[in-house]
Amino acid sequence: MASLVEKIKSLSNSLAQETVGNRHHLHMHPELSFQETATQAFVEKQLNAWGIATNRLANTGVVAIIEGKNPSKKVVALRADMDALPIIETNDVPYKSQNPGVMHACGHDVHTSSLLGTAHILQTIKDEFEGTVKLIFQPAEEKAPGGASIMIKEGVLENPKPVSIFGQHVATNVPVGKIGFREGMYMASTDELYVKVIGKGGHGAMPDACIDPIVIASHIIVAMQQIISRNKNPKFPSVLTFGKIEGLGATNVIPDEVNIAGTFRAMDETWRAEGLEKMKKLAEGIADAMGGQAIFEVLKGYPFLQNNPELTRKAKAAAIAYMGEENVVDLDLWMAGEDFAFYTHHVDACFYRLGIRNEAKGITSGVHTPSFDIDEDALAIGPGLMAWLAVNELDS
């Protein structure tokens, strides 16, 4: 396998200019979730040019198969997401977004171009490994219910059925040239909460004639934090954040209703369900006790993301063999959400991080910001590493 490692590295380096070019094209033509029609066509065109047949799933998704020798021996899946965000880009670069108000601010252009590079490598060396690699170019990671959930429902994990799946994501806090892994629970479930508190409005000088929804909403917000601090098992992180409260009154006007919006994040599916039920009962109970009404609605998001420990240990060891031990780092828990989590509840999975930060070049912006960018040296690393992880897993 040592000679194959070196061949994959060489291919990844020689294809880096192609990968960067693909990334620039995707970055210049971003598309929002469930609207990735041009991106889909671009991915299909690239794969077909290399002799890789493609199929469509989830309307704008792409699935492809690369068969090595003895293709039925084992199947491994690799996933990249393709959608962009409704953000106005502020970067002054030749590949700046040409779609006003839409930007690849979370690195999905990197993920897609990198997986295209991986596909090119694997197609080139398909006579040198056994088994099959399934390529998943997924739409709509950024928008519930998540493209992953739809692709799974439409059979992306069947025919052929992978025994494991890998996902790669950029890391703005990891220097370029380094890769990060974490075993077990890694990212949080994410649910959106919407609470409408209904009272009885009126003049601010006559609160006794009103049912003040602002006061009721304030009690609900404070009391809900106690669900996290007093009911949750402290071994499992959880976060409740209300980022919006709207009551259209005035200095001397009590409104009829107040609307609250927030997110609930958890690292345990049992607690996730229990916590949501407790919040609903608490909100309704407080509002009722104070003479009002609370309508509690949940937009269910993604489950928590769990990396299979054994698969992740093998992947980390393979990354060390490819990159050197000094370039493979351990990751901390991250309470953000990611719809790759859906795959992790169906098949052994490993979601790892590709370092793209370079302070010397001023590349330090976080994801989901108008100035997000990457050190493109990462695009000489990402495709080859993912190809090696797939080949190594097929051989294990």
C-alpha positions in Angstrom: 0.0 0.0 0.0 3.0 2.3 0.5 3.5 2.7 -3.2 -0.2 3.5 -3.7 -0.1 6.2 -1.0 2.7 7.9 -3.0 0.8 7.5 -6.3 -2.3 9.1 -4.7 -0.3 12.0 -3.3 1.3 12.6 -6.7 -2.1 12.5 -8.5 -3.6 14.9 -5.9 -0.7 17.3 -6.4 -0.8 17.1 -10.2 -4.6 17.6 -10.2 -4.5 20.5 -7.8 -4.8 23.2 -10.5 -7.8 21.4 -11.9 -9.4 21.2 -8.4 -8.7 24.9 -7.8 -10.3 25.7 -11.1 -13.4 23.7 -10.3 -13.6 25.4 -6.9 -13.4 28.9 -8.6 -16.2 28.0 -11.0 -18.4 26.7 -8.2 -17.6 29.7 -6.0 -18.5 32.1 -8.9 -21.8 30.4 -9.5 -23.3 29.5 -6.1 -26.9 28.2 -5.7 -29.1 28.1 -2.7 -30.5 24.9 -1.1 -32.7 22.8 -3.4 -31.8 25.0 -6.3 -28.4 23.5 -7.3 -29.4 22.8 -10.9 -26.3 24.4 -12.6 -24.0 22.9 -9.9 -25.6 19.4 -10.6 -24.9 19.8 -14.3 -21.3 20.9 -13.7 -20.6 17.9 -11.4 -22.2 15.5 -13.9 -20.2 17.0 -16.8 -16.9 16.6 -14.9 -17.6 13.0 -13.9 -18.9 11.9 -17.3 -15.7 13.4 -18.9 -13.7 11.0 -16.8 -15.9 8.0 -17.8 -17.9 8.0 -14.6 -21.6 7.4 -15.0 -24.0 9.4 -12.9 -27.5 9.2 -11.5 -29.7 11.9 -9.9 -31.4 11.8 -6.5 -33.2 14.4 -4.4 -33.9 16.4 -7.5 -30.6 18.2 -7.6 -28.3 15.6 -6.1 -25.7 13.4 -8.0 -24.7 9.8 -7.2 -21.9 8.0 -9.0 -20.1 4.7 -8.7 -16.4 3.8 -9.2 -15.7 0.1 -9.3 -12.3 -1.4 -8.6 -11.4 -5.0 -8.9 -13.9 -7.4 -7.4 -16.5 -4.6 -6.9 -18.9 -6.5 -4.7 -16.2 -7.2 -2.1 -16.9 -4.0 -0.1 -18.6 -0.6 -0.7 -17.5 2.7 0.8 -19.3 6.1 0.3 -17.9 9.6 0.1 -20.1 12.6 0.5 -19.8 16.3 -0.4 -22.5 19.0 -0.1 -23.2 21.5 -2.9 -25.4 24.4 -1.7 -24.5 28.0 -0.8 -25.9 30.6 1.6 -27.9 33.8 1.2 -24.9 36.1 2.0 -23.5 39.0 0.0 -19.8 38.3 -0.5 -17.3 41.0 0.4 -14.1 39.4 -0.9 -12.3 41.2 -3.7 -11.1 38.1 -5.6 -11.3 37.1 -9.3 -13.6 34.2 -8.4 -16.1 36.3 -6.4 -19.7 35.2 -6.5 -21.5 36.4 -9.6 -24.9 35.5 -8.2 -26.0 38.6 -6.2 -26.8 37.8 -2.6 -25.6 34.2 -2.8 -22.2 33.0 -1.6 -20.3 29.8 -0.9 -19.6 30.9 2.7 -19.5 27.5 4.3 -16.9 25.8 2.0 -19.3 23.6 0.1 -17.5 24.7 -3.1 -14.4 23.3 -1.5 -16.1 20.0 -0.6 -17.6 19.5 -4.0 -14.4 20.4 -5.9 -12.4 18.2 -3.6 -14.7 15.2 -4.1 -14.4 15.8 -7.8 -10.7 15.6 -7.4 -11.1 12.4 -5.4 -13.2 10.9 -8.1 -10.6 11.7 -10.8 -7.9 10.0 -8.6 -10.0 6.9 -7.9 -11.0 6.5 -11.5 -7.4 6.7 -12.5 -6.3 4.0 -10.0 -9.4 1.8 -10.1 -7.4 -1.2 -11.3 -5.3 -0.9 -8.1 -7.9 -1.4 -5.4 -10.7 -3.9 -4.7 -14.3 -2.9 -4.0 -16.6 0.0 -4.9 -16.6 3.7 -4.0 -20.0 5.5 -4.1 -19.8 9.2 -4.6 -22.6 11.3 -3.1 -22.9 15.0 -4.2 -25.7 16.2 -1.9 -27.9 19.2 -2.2 -29.3 21.3 0.6 -27.2 20.8 3.7 -28.0 24.3 4.8 -31.8 24.0 4.9 -34.2 21.7 6.8 -35.1 18.9 6.4 -31.6 18.6 4.9 -30.7 17.0 1.6 -29.1 14.1 3.4 -32.5 13.0 4.8 -34.1 13.1 1.4 -31.3 11.2 -0.3 -31.4 8.5 2.3 -35.2 8.2 1.8 -34.6 7.9 -1.9 -32.1 5.0 -1.4 -28.7 6.6 -1.6 -27.5 4.1 1.0 -28.8 1.1 -1.0 -27.9 -0.7 -4.2 -25.0 -0.9 -3.5 -25.1 -0.5 0.3 -22.0 1.0 1.8 -20.5 -0.3 5.0 -19.1 3.1 5.9 -19.2 6.7 4.8 -16.8 9.6 5.0 -17.5 13.3 4.9 -15.0 16.2 4.8 -15.6 19.7 5.9 -13.4 22.8 6.0 -12.1 24.0 9.4 -11.4 27.7 9.8 -9.7 27.1 13.1 -7.3 24.4 11.8 -4.2 25.6 9.9 -3.8 24.6 6.3 -1.9 21.4 6.0 -3.5 19.8 9.0 -6.5 17.4 9.4 -8.8 17.0 12.4 -10.7 13.9 13.8 -12.9 13.2 16.7 -14.4 9.8 17.8 -17.9 9.5 19.1 -20.3 12.4 19.5 -19.0 15.4 17.6 -21.8 17.8 16.5 -25.2 18.7 18.0 -28.8 18.1 16.9 -30.5 21.4 15.9 -34.1 22.2 16.2 -35.7 25.6 15.6 -38.2 26.8 18.2 -41.1 29.2 17.6 -43.3 30.4 20.5 -46.2 32.7 20.0 -47.4 34.2 23.3 -50.9 35.5 23.1 -52.2 38.0 25.6 -54.5 41.0 25.5 -53.1 44.4 24.5 -54.0 47.8 25.7 -52.7 51.1 27.1 -49.4 50.8 29.0 -50.9 52.9 31.8 -53.6 50.3 32.4 -51.9 46.9 32.8 -54.7 45.7 35.0 -57.0 45.7 31.9 -54.5 43.8 29.8 -52.8 40.4 29.7 -49.2 41.4 29.1 -47.5 38.9 26.6 -44.1 40.6 27.0 -44.0 39.8 30.7 -45.2 36.2 30.0 -42.6 35.8 27.2 -39.9 37.0 29.6 -40.9 34.4 32.2 -40.9 31.7 29.5 -37.4 32.6 28.3 -35.9 32.6 31.7 -37.7 29.5 32.9 -36.7 27.5 29.9 -33.0 27.9 30.7 -33.7 26.0 33.9 -34.8 23.0 31.8 -31.2 22.8 30.5 -29.5 23.5 33.9 -31.8 21.3 36.1 -33.2 18.5 33.9 -30.4 17.6 31.5 -27.8 15.0 32.2 -24.6 17.1 32.6 -22.6 14.4 30.8 -24.3 15.4 27.5 -23.8 19.0 26.3 -27.0 21.0 25.4 -27.6 24.6 24.4 -30.9 26.6 24.3 -30.6 30.0 22.7 -33.4 32.5 21.9 -32.1 35.0 19.3 -35.3 36.8 18.5 -38.2 38.3 20.4 -40.7 40.5 18.7 -43.6 42.4 20.4 -45.0 45.1 18.2 -46.1 47.4 21.0 -44.7 50.8 22.0 -43.5 52.7 25.1 -47.1 53.1 26.1 -48.7 50.2 24.3 -48.9 46.6 25.4 -49.2 44.3 22.3 -51.6 41.5 21.8 -48.9 39.0 21.1 -45.2 38.3 21.3 -43.2 36.0 19.0 -40.0 34.3 20.2 -37.6 32.3 18.1 -34.6 30.2 19.0 -32.7 27.0 18.7 -32.2 23.9 20.8 -29.1 21.8 20.5 -28.3 18.4 22.0 -25.9 15.5 21.9 -28.4 12.8 22.8 -31.6 11.9 20.9 -33.5 10.7 24.0 -32.8 14.0 25.8 -33.6 15.9 22.6 -37.1 14.5 22.6 -37.5 14.9 26.4 -36.2 18.5 26.4 -38.6 19.6 23.6 -41.6 18.1 25.4 -40.6 19.8 28.7 -40.2 23.1 27.0 -43.6 22.8 25.3 -45.3 22.0 28.6 -43.5 24.8 30.5 -44.3 27.5 27.9 -47.9 26.5 27.8 -48.2 26.2 31.6 -46.6 29.6 32.3 -48.8 31.4 29.8 -51.9 29.7 31.1 -51.1 30.5 34.7 -50.6 34.2 33.7 -53.9 34.4 31.8 -52.5 34.1 28.3 -51.8 31.4 25.8 -48.5 30.0 24.3 -48.4 28.2 20.9 -45.2 26.2 20.9 -43.9 25.0 17.5 -40.8 23.0 16.6 -39.1 22.9 13.2 -37.2 19.6 13.5 -33.7 19.8 12.3 -30.8 17.4 12.1 -29.9 14.7 14.7 -26.6 14.8 16.5 -23.6 13.7 14.6 -21.7 10.6 15.9 -18.4 9.4 14.4 -18.1 5.6 14.6 -15.1 5.1 17.0 -13.5 2.2 15.2 -13.9 3.7 11.8 -12.6 7.0 13.0 -9.5 5.4 14.6 -8.7 3.6 11.4 -9.2 6.8 9.4 -7.0 8.8 11.8 -4.2 6.2 11.5 -4.6 6.3 7.7 -4.4 10.1 7.7 -1.2 9.9 9.9 0.3 7.5 7.3 -0.6 10.0 4.5 0.1 13.3 6.3 2.5 12.6 9.1 1.5 12.5 12.8 2.3 16.1 13.4 -0.3 17.2 10.8 -3.3 15.2 12.3 -5.0 16.9 15.3 -7.8 16.0 17.7 -11.1 18.0 17.5 -13.2 19.3 20.3 -17.0 19.0 20.5 -18.8 21.5 18.3 -22.4 22.5 19.1 -23.2 23.5 15.5 -25.4 21.2 13.3 -24.6 19.3 10.1 -27.0 17.1 8.1 -24.2 14.6 7.5 -25.5 13.5 10.9 -28.4 11.6 9.2 -25.9 9.3 7.6 -24.2 8.6 10.9 -27.5 7.1 12.3 -27.7 4.6 9.4 -24.1 3.5 8.6 -20.7 3.7 10.3 -19.4 7.2 9.6 -16.5 9.5 9.9 -16.8 13.2 9.5 -13.5 15.0 9.6 -12.0 18.4 9.1 -9.7 19.9 6.4 -7.6 22.8 7.7 -7.9 25.9 5.5 -6.7 28.7 7.8 -3.6 30.8 7.1 -3.0 33.8 9.2 0.0 34.9 7.2 -2.3 35.3 4.1 -5.1 36.9 6.2 -7.4 33.9 5.8 -9.0 33.8 9.2 -12.7 34.5 8.6 -15.2 32.0 10.0 -17.8 30.1 8.0 -21.1 31.9 7.3 -19.4 35.2 7.0 -19.2 37.5 3.9 -15.4 37.4 4.0 -15.0 33.6 4.2 -12.2 32.2 2.0 -9.6 29.4 2.1 -5.9 28.8 1.6 -6.2 26.8 -1.6 -3.1 24.8 -0.8 -5.7 22.7 1.0 -7.0 21.6 -2.4 -3.8 19.7 -3.1 -4.4 17.7 0.1 -8.2 17.1 0.4 -8.8 15.1 -2.8 -5.8 12.7 -2.2 -6.5 12.2 1.5 -10.1 11.3 0.9 -9.1 8.9 -1.9 -6.6 7.3 0.4 -9.1 7.0 3.2 -11.5 5.2 0.8 -8.9 2.8 -0.5 -7.6 2.1 3.0 -11.1 1.3 4.3 -11.8 -0.9 1.3 -8.6 -2.8 2.1 -9.2 -3.1 5.8 
